[in-house]
Amino acid sequence: MAKIVRLTPQIANMIAAGEVVERPGSVAKELIENAIDAGADRITVEMKNGGVSYLRVTDNGCGIEPEDVRTAFLRHATSKIRSATDLDAIMTLGFRGEALAAVAAVARVDMITRTRFAASGVQITLEGGNEIDFTDTGCPVGTTIVVRDLFFNVPARMKFLKKDATEGAYVEAALVHAAISRPDLSFCLIKDGREVLNTPGDGSLTSAIYAVYGRDLAEGMISTVGSFHDITVEGCISPPSVTRASRNLQCFFVNGRFVRAKVLTAALDEAYRNRLMHGRMAVCFLNIRVSPEMVDVNVHPTKMEIKFSREKDVFRAVYNTVLSALEADDHISGKTPPEQPVRYEPMAAPSSAQPVSEPARTPVQTSQEMYLQSAVKVASERIHYRSEPAKPMALGDLLKDLGSLYEKAPIVDAQDDPLAVSVSSAAEPADIKEEKSQNTLQNIPPVRVLGELFSTYIIAQEQNGVWLIDKHAAHERMIFNELVKRKDKQDGQLLLYPVTVVLSRPEKQACIDNLPTFADAGFLVEDIGGQSLLVRQIPLYLAEEDVPAVLSEMAGKLASGGESGNMVYEELLKSVSCKAAIKAGRSSDGFELQQLAEKVLAMPDVRQCPHGRPVAVFVSRRELEKRFKRIV
């Protein structure tokens, strides 16, 4: 008996649908692209229940001839190509003839269409790929396709769909990408009977961004245009002050097609190098025009991923265009040029006097400690003022210098030291200040802070070695631990002026789905329409200027489906802790460093930051002596 059989056309179509149709958003994308190829200048998308039960796409394009309607639903039936050579000159969005066949195989579909010179139109109804009805009907010029009950005959795929709101956000995203790529066309989105988006179609990219993302983002963007050989780049980019925690607002289009390509994101990142904070992403809407034979759009079923035959030229075109626009914006606005690789200034010695009115407290600073701080300054200067090109001093060399100077430092008891400096309790930051029990203090090893490296790492000496402490990571962990102790409800502070945060539509919907969790973390967030959320209350530890960063970072994680349940709450606390902690690169006074070092060594649960990075690294005295060949 034969083991290999040929699948029936219906089963083959259902399998093929899995490559093209992943969710309602995939259906919307394919139908919108067909409408654009049909020459429409007005496209309306209507959906109910996230597009799962009802999705309608209406256009005023050229329509389909009655004799071609049935053929349009056959696999690989297309009007875009005739021969293999046509594959090297594809300028349309669709060309393989798979979309309608794939959609019809897994849904109930109605198509109503009429051409310009026809007296009436035709309507065809299909269910699971089988024709149910074909009749003449009255209708306007153009095409309307209604898709009902997606995956009704493939329950295995149905169970992988997400909530209606999430699926609806993917439909919106498909329309948004089309609206940004073609600002000369008007797009309308109707969601559950309510119009939620309408673009003017006036040909202005700024107008399209305004309609989709709001005034604040549209007015802050920088227009850019450039070319490299036969490659042109045009669109809008954000100034370095406008960033996001994810790449969801980085939109690249190649010949009008929304795509993902690593070479494009790499070029953008390189152009913004040294201009953005770590972990922040620029916003861009860029259309790259290339000769069709330079790009292969047929490497992925959804045509979202492409390949370039001249990647280096494409990289240069995007990089040069974006960089030129950023530099021009710096010049026009009078901004200082971006900093070159950071040169760390030598650490200033602490003042030797404090206001008399401030009460004295321990610990006191002996002349030996002052001498050591001067030693740190000397060592730092050696790092900074070495002959060019500057080479960073190895840790061993720095510690050797410090050790040598320490051995020369006079040992004077604090009680007898006439140069001892009192440290004011008022200098202690409120977010570090905390009562220490006597038992805890007894367990703290004697530690002496010698200074800090690069305004980031604390150098602390104890009897058996040296600690290098990341002050940001340490402070972040302390805040996180404090928030966790407060259990499931965090205190918040109402804002005098609420903060508006603009997100992509999937990100916004993901936040709305988790509003109770945001409230537990101390946020009060409201939906104000469009792609914006209004934040009226924030956690006590968080600064107002950090709200957009925290919300966009969390929204990106939620939209990707990587967080759920208690994990969302924990990730919010982590994000708040990170933004509220002492920033790396910010100089701290000696007392703050001493307090932070003592706390880290006294708290066994402060060994990694909430994201898993180490807080402190210990270099033993024995290890140092072995490195310097003092012992074998």
C-alpha positions in Angstrom: 0.0 0.0 0.0 1.4 3.4 -1.0 2.5 5.5 2.0 3.0 8.8 0.0 -0.2 10.4 -1.2 -1.0 13.8 -2.8 -2.9 16.2 -0.5 -6.2 17.4 -1.7 -6.3 21.1 -2.8 -8.4 22.0 0.2 -5.8 20.6 2.7 -2.9 22.1 0.8 -4.6 25.5 0.9 -5.2 25.2 4.7 -1.5 24.4 5.2 -0.4 27.3 3.0 -2.7 29.6 5.0 -0.6 28.9 8.0 2.3 30.6 6.3 0.4 33.7 5.2 -2.4 34.0 7.7 -1.2 34.0 11.3 -3.9 36.2 12.8 -6.5 38.8 11.8 -3.6 41.3 11.5 -2.1 39.2 8.7 -5.4 39.2 6.9 -5.7 42.9 7.2 -2.2 43.4 5.9 -2.7 41.3 2.8 -6.1 42.9 2.0 -4.7 46.4 2.5 -1.8 45.7 0.2 -4.1 44.4 -2.5 -6.2 47.6 -2.2 -3.1 49.8 -2.6 -2.0 47.8 -5.7 -5.5 48.3 -7.1 -4.9 52.1 -7.2 -7.2 53.0 -4.3 -6.8 56.4 -2.6 -9.3 55.7 0.1 -9.2 52.5 2.2 -11.4 51.7 5.1 -10.9 48.9 7.6 -13.7 47.8 10.0 -13.4 45.1 12.6 -15.3 43.5 15.5 -13.9 41.4 18.3 -10.3 42.1 17.2 -11.0 41.0 13.6 -11.6 37.4 14.6 -15.3 37.4 14.0 -15.6 40.2 11.5 -13.1 42.1 9.4 -14.0 44.2 6.4 -11.6 46.1 4.0 -13.2 48.5 1.5 -11.3 50.4 -1.2 -12.2 52.6 -4.2 -9.7 51.0 -6.5 -10.1 49.6 -10.0 -12.1 46.6 -9.0 -12.1 43.1 -10.5 -13.6 42.0 -13.7 -16.5 39.5 -13.2 -14.7 36.7 -15.2 -11.6 37.2 -12.9 -13.3 36.9 -9.6 -13.3 33.2 -9.2 -9.7 33.0 -10.5 -8.6 35.5 -7.9 -9.3 32.9 -5.2 -7.1 30.2 -6.8 -3.6 29.6 -5.5 -0.8 31.4 -7.4 -3.3 33.4 -9.5 -2.0 36.9 -10.0 -2.1 39.9 -12.3 1.3 41.1 -11.3 3.7 38.8 -13.0 3.8 36.8 -16.2 7.3 35.4 -16.5 10.4 34.7 -14.3 12.0 37.9 -15.4 9.2 39.9 -13.8 10.5 38.7 -10.4 13.5 41.0 -10.8 11.3 44.1 -11.3 8.6 43.8 -8.6 7.2 47.1 -7.5 3.8 46.0 -6.3 3.1 44.9 -2.7 1.5 41.6 -3.7 2.5 39.4 -6.5 2.3 35.7 -5.5 -1.4 35.2 -5.7 -1.6 33.5 -2.3 -3.4 36.0 -0.1 -7.1 35.5 -1.2 -6.7 31.7 -1.5 -5.1 31.5 2.0 -7.7 33.6 3.7 -10.6 31.9 2.0 -9.3 28.5 3.1 -9.7 29.3 6.8 -12.6 31.7 7.0 -16.0 32.6 5.6 -15.4 35.3 2.9 -17.6 37.6 0.9 -16.2 39.7 -2.0 -18.2 42.5 -3.6 -16.5 44.3 -6.5 -17.2 46.5 -9.6 -15.0 48.0 -12.2 -15.3 51.6 -13.4 -17.3 50.9 -16.6 -19.4 48.0 -15.5 -23.1 48.6 -15.0 -23.2 46.4 -11.8 -20.9 44.5 -9.6 -20.6 40.9 -8.6 -20.6 39.1 -5.2 -19.0 35.8 -4.4 -19.3 33.9 -1.1 -16.8 31.2 0.0 -16.6 29.1 3.1 -13.5 27.1 3.9 -12.3 27.7 0.3 -15.5 26.3 -1.3 -17.7 28.6 -3.4 -21.2 29.0 -1.8 -22.8 31.7 -4.0 -22.0 33.9 -7.0 -24.4 36.7 -8.0 -24.7 40.1 -9.6 -25.2 43.0 -7.2 -25.2 46.8 -7.0 -22.1 48.4 -5.5 -19.8 51.4 -5.9 -16.6 51.1 -7.9 -13.9 49.3 -6.0 -13.7 46.2 -3.9 -15.1 45.2 -0.5 -13.9 42.0 1.2 -15.6 40.7 4.4 -13.8 38.0 6.4 -15.9 36.3 9.1 -15.1 33.6 11.7 -11.4 33.3 11.0 -10.0 29.8 11.7 -13.6 28.4 12.2 -12.4 25.2 10.5 -8.9 25.1 12.1 -9.5 25.0 15.9 -5.8 24.2 16.4 -4.9 27.6 15.2 -7.8 29.4 16.8 -6.5 28.4 20.3 -3.3 30.3 19.7 -5.0 33.6 19.1 -4.8 36.2 21.9 -7.4 38.4 23.5 -9.6 40.4 21.1 -8.0 43.6 22.2 -4.5 42.3 21.4 -5.5 40.9 18.1 -7.2 44.2 17.3 -4.0 46.0 18.0 -2.2 43.9 15.3 -4.9 44.9 12.8 -4.4 48.5 13.7 -0.6 48.1 13.4 -1.1 46.8 9.8 -3.1 49.8 8.9 -0.7 52.2 10.6 2.2 50.9 8.7 0.3 51.3 5.4 -0.7 54.9 6.4 2.9 55.9 7.2 4.3 54.3 4.0 1.7 56.0 1.8 0.8 59.4 3.3 -0.8 60.2 -0.1 -3.6 57.7 0.6 -6.4 58.2 3.1 -7.0 55.4 5.7 -9.9 55.0 8.1 -10.2 52.4 10.9 -13.5 51.6 12.5 -13.3 49.4 15.6 -16.4 48.0 17.1 -18.5 50.6 15.5 -16.3 53.6 16.5 -13.9 55.4 14.2 -10.5 55.4 15.9 -8.2 56.5 13.1 -8.5 58.7 10.0 -5.5 60.0 8.0 -5.9 62.9 5.6 -4.1 61.5 2.6 -2.6 64.9 1.7 0.8 63.5 0.9 2.5 64.9 4.0 4.4 62.4 6.2 4.1 64.8 9.1 0.3 64.8 8.7 0.2 61.0 8.7 2.4 60.9 11.8 0.2 63.5 13.5 -3.0 61.5 12.7 -1.5 58.2 14.0 0.8 59.2 16.9 -0.3 62.6 17.9 0.9 66.2 17.8 3.8 65.9 20.2 5.6 63.3 18.3 4.8 64.7 14.8 6.1 68.2 15.7 9.3 66.9 17.3 10.5 64.8 14.3 13.3 65.9 12.0 12.7 65.6 8.3 15.5 63.9 6.4 16.4 63.1 2.8 19.6 61.8 1.2 21.0 59.4 -1.3 24.0 57.2 -2.0 24.6 56.3 -5.6 21.1 55.1 -6.8 19.7 54.6 -3.3 17.5 57.3 -1.8 16.4 57.7 1.8 13.6 60.0 3.0 11.4 60.3 5.9 11.5 61.5 9.5 13.8 60.7 12.5 13.6 61.7 16.1 16.0 64.0 17.9 18.1 62.3 20.6 15.8 63.7 23.2 12.9 61.6 21.9 13.5 57.9 22.4 11.7 54.6 23.2 12.6 51.5 25.1 12.0 49.3 22.1 12.2 49.4 18.3 8.4 49.4 17.9 8.4 53.0 16.6 11.2 52.3 14.1 9.5 51.9 10.8 11.5 51.0 7.7 9.9 50.8 4.2 11.6 49.6 1.1 9.9 50.8 -2.1 6.8 51.4 0.1 6.8 48.0 1.7 7.1 47.7 5.5 10.1 45.4 6.2 12.5 44.3 8.9 16.2 44.2 8.0 19.1 44.1 10.4 21.2 46.2 8.1 18.7 49.1 8.4 18.6 49.0 12.2 22.4 48.7 12.4 22.8 51.8 10.2 20.3 53.8 12.3 22.0 52.7 15.6 25.5 53.7 14.2 24.2 57.1 13.2 22.9 57.7 16.8 26.0 56.4 18.4 27.1 58.3 21.5 23.8 60.3 21.3 21.4 58.0 23.2 21.3 56.6 26.7 22.0 52.9 27.0 18.9 50.9 26.3 17.0 53.7 24.5 16.0 53.6 20.9 15.5 56.3 18.3 12.1 56.8 16.5 12.2 56.8 12.7 9.9 56.5 9.7 12.2 56.0 6.7 11.4 54.9 3.1 14.4 53.5 1.2 14.0 53.6 -2.6 16.2 51.1 -4.5 16.1 49.5 -7.9 13.8 46.4 -7.7 16.6 44.0 -8.8 18.6 45.0 -5.7 16.1 43.5 -3.3 14.7 40.1 -2.8 11.2 40.4 -1.2 10.4 36.7 -1.7 12.4 35.2 1.2 9.6 35.1 3.7 5.9 34.1 3.4 4.7 37.4 4.8 7.2 39.4 2.8 8.2 41.2 6.0 11.9 40.1 5.7 14.0 41.0 2.7 17.5 40.7 1.4 19.7 43.3 -0.3 22.3 42.5 -3.0 24.3 45.6 -2.0 24.0 45.7 1.8 27.0 48.0 2.3 25.6 50.7 0.0 22.2 50.5 1.7 23.9 50.8 5.1 25.9 53.9 3.9 22.8 55.5 2.4 20.8 55.2 5.7 23.8 56.1 7.9 24.8 59.2 6.0 21.3 60.5 5.6 20.4 60.1 9.3 23.8 61.4 10.6 23.6 64.5 8.3 20.1 65.3 9.6 21.2 65.0 13.2 24.2 67.2 12.7 22.1 69.8 10.8 19.6 69.8 13.6 22.4 70.3 16.2 23.6 73.3 14.2 20.2 74.9 13.7 19.1 74.5 17.3 22.5 75.6 18.6 23.1 72.3 20.5 26.5 71.3 21.5 27.9 68.4 19.4 27.6 65.0 20.9 30.2 64.0 23.4 33.2 62.1 22.3 34.1 58.9 24.2 33.9 60.0 27.8 37.0 61.3 29.4 36.7 61.0 33.1 37.9 63.9 35.1 40.2 63.3 38.1 38.2 63.1 41.4 38.3 66.3 43.4 39.5 66.0 46.9 36.8 66.7 49.5 36.6 70.0 51.3 38.5 70.1 54.6 35.9 72.1 56.4 32.2 71.9 57.1 29.7 74.6 58.3 30.1 75.0 62.1 26.3 74.9 62.6 26.1 71.3 61.3 26.3 68.8 64.1 29.3 66.5 64.0 28.9 62.8 63.8 30.9 59.7 63.2 32.6 58.5 61.1 35.3 61.2 61.1 37.9 61.7 58.4 41.4 61.4 59.6 44.4 63.0 58.0 45.4 59.5 56.8 42.1 59.2 55.0 42.5 62.6 53.5 45.9 61.6 52.4 44.5 58.5 50.8 41.8 60.6 48.9 44.7 62.7 47.6 46.3 59.5 46.5 43.2 58.5 44.6 43.2 61.9 42.9 46.9 61.4 41.9 46.1 58.0 40.5 43.0 59.3 38.7 45.2 62.1 37.2 47.6 59.5 36.0 44.8 57.7 34.1 43.5 61.0 32.6 46.8 62.8 31.7 48.8 60.0 30.3 50.4 60.6 26.9 48.1 60.4 23.9 46.6 58.3 22.7 45.3 57.7 26.2 45.4 54.0 27.4 43.3 53.0 30.4 45.4 52.1 33.4 45.1 48.4 34.3 43.3 47.7 37.6 46.4 46.1 39.0 48.5 49.2 38.2 46.0 51.5 39.9 45.7 49.3 43.0 49.5 49.1 43.2 49.8 52.9 43.2 47.1 53.1 45.8 48.8 50.5 47.9 52.1 52.2 47.7 50.7 55.5 48.7 48.6 53.9 51.5 51.8 52.4 53.1 53.3 55.9 53.1 50.3 57.5 54.7 50.7 58.6 58.3 48.6 56.6 60.8 46.9 59.0 63.2 44.1 58.1 65.5 40.9 60.0 64.8 40.7 61.2 68.4 44.2 62.8 68.2 44.1 64.0 64.7 43.9 67.8 64.5 42.9 67.6 60.8 40.0 65.2 61.4 36.9 66.4 59.5 33.4 66.0 60.9 30.8 64.8 58.4 27.3 66.3 58.6 24.3 64.1 59.0 22.5 66.5 56.8 24.6 65.5 53.9 23.1 62.0 54.0 20.7 61.5 51.1 17.2 60.7 52.2 16.9 57.6 50.0 20.0 56.0 51.6 19.4 57.2 55.1 18.2 54.4 57.4 18.4 53.2 60.9 21.0 50.5 61.5 20.5 48.0 64.4 23.5 47.4 66.7 23.5 43.8 65.7 23.9 44.7 62.0 26.7 47.1 62.7 28.6 44.5 64.6 28.6 42.3 61.5 30.0 45.0 59.1 33.7 44.4 58.4 35.8 47.6 58.8 35.8 49.2 55.4 37.5 52.4 54.2 36.2 54.0 50.9 39.2 55.3 48.9 37.1 57.0 46.2 35.3 56.1 43.0 36.3 55.1 39.5 34.7 56.8 36.5 32.0 58.2 38.8 30.5 54.7 38.8 32.5 52.2 40.9 33.3 52.6 44.6 36.7 51.5 45.7 36.5 50.2 49.2 39.3 48.6 51.2 38.9 46.1 54.0 41.4 44.1 55.9 41.7 41.2 53.4 41.2 42.9 50.1 39.4 45.5 48.0 35.8 45.8 47.0 34.7 47.4 43.7 31.0 48.3 44.0 28.7 49.4 41.2 26.8 52.1 43.0 23.9 52.2 40.6 23.4 48.5 40.7 23.7 48.5 44.5 21.2 51.4 45.0 18.8 49.8 42.5 18.8 46.6 44.5 18.1 48.4 47.8 15.2 50.3 46.4 13.8 47.1 44.8 14.0 45.2 48.1 12.2 48.0 49.9 9.4 48.0 47.3 9.1 44.2 47.5 8.7 44.5 51.3 5.5 46.6 50.8 3.8 43.6 49.2 1.1 44.1 46.6 0.2 47.8 46.9 2.7 50.6 46.4 2.1 54.2 47.5 1.8 56.8 44.8 2.1 60.5 44.3 -0.5 62.5 42.2 1.1 64.7 39.5 0.1 68.3 39.3 0.5 68.1 35.5 -0.3 64.6 34.2 2.2 63.1 31.7 1.1 62.0 28.3 2.9 58.9 26.9 2.6 57.9 23.2 3.0 54.2 22.4 2.5 52.0 19.4 -1.0 50.5 19.3 0.0 47.0 20.4 2.0 48.5 23.3 -0.9 50.7 24.4 -3.4 47.8 24.3 -1.0 45.7 26.3 -0.9 48.4 29.0 -4.7 48.8 29.1 -5.0 45.0 29.6 -2.8 45.4 32.7 -4.1 48.6 34.2 -4.9 46.9 37.6 -1.3 45.8 37.9 0.0 49.3 37.1 -2.3 50.6 39.8 -0.8 48.1 42.3 2.6 49.4 41.4 1.6 53.0 42.2 0.6 54.2 38.7 -2.8 55.7 37.8 -3.1 55.4 34.0 -6.0 56.4 31.7 -6.8 55.8 28.1 -7.3 59.2 26.3 -7.7 57.8 22.8 -5.5 57.4 19.8 -2.1 56.0 20.8 -1.8 58.0 24.0 -2.0 57.2 27.7 -2.4 59.8 30.5 -0.4 59.1 33.7 -1.9 60.9 36.7 -0.1 59.2 39.5 3.4 57.6 39.8 5.2 55.6 42.5 6.9 57.6 45.2 10.5 56.7 44.2 10.0 57.7 40.5 10.8 61.1 39.1 8.3 62.6 36.7 10.8 62.9 33.8 11.4 59.1 34.0 7.7 58.2 33.5 7.7 57.9 29.6 10.8 55.7 29.8 9.4 53.4 32.4 6.0 53.1 30.7 7.4 52.6 27.2 9.9 50.0 28.4 7.2 48.1 30.2 4.8 48.4 27.3 7.4 46.9 24.9 7.8 43.9 27.2 4.0 43.4 27.5 3.4 43.8 23.8 6.0 41.1 23.0 4.0 38.7 25.2 7.0 38.1 27.5 5.4 39.0 30.7 2.2 37.9 32.5 0.6 37.8 35.9 2.9 38.5 38.9 5.8 38.9 36.5 4.3 42.2 35.2 4.2 43.6 38.7 7.7 42.5 39.4 9.0 44.0 36.2 7.4 47.3 37.0 9.1 47.4 40.3 12.4 46.6 38.6 11.9 49.4 36.1 11.0 51.9 38.9 14.0 50.9 40.9 16.4 51.3 38.0 15.2 54.8 37.1 15.1 55.9 40.8 18.6 54.7 41.6 21.8 56.8 41.6 22.9 57.2 38.0 26.2 55.8 36.9 28.5 58.6 35.8 27.2 61.0 38.5 29.8 62.0 41.0 29.0 61.3 44.7 30.4 62.8 47.8 32.6 60.8 50.2 29.9 60.3 52.8 27.4 58.9 50.3 30.0 56.5 49.0 30.9 55.4 52.5 27.3 54.8 53.5 26.6 52.9 50.3 29.6 50.7 50.7 28.7 49.8 54.3 25.1 49.0 53.4 26.2 46.7 50.5 28.6 44.7 52.8 26.0 44.6 55.6 23.2 43.2 53.4 23.6 39.7 52.1 20.7 40.1 49.7 22.4 43.0 47.9 24.7 41.0 45.7 22.9 41.3 42.3 20.8 44.0 40.9 17.1 43.1 40.1 18.2 42.3 36.5 20.9 39.9 37.6 24.1 42.0 37.2 26.7 41.8 40.0 26.7 44.6 42.5 30.2 44.1 43.9 33.4 42.4 43.0 36.0 41.4 45.6 39.7 41.3 44.9 41.6 39.6 47.8 44.9 40.8 49.1 46.4 37.4 48.4 45.3 37.7 44.7 46.8 41.1 44.4 50.1 39.9 46.0 50.2 37.0 43.6 49.6 39.3 40.6 52.5 41.5 41.7 54.7 38.5 42.3 55.1 39.2 46.0 54.1 35.6 46.7 54.1 32.5 44.6 
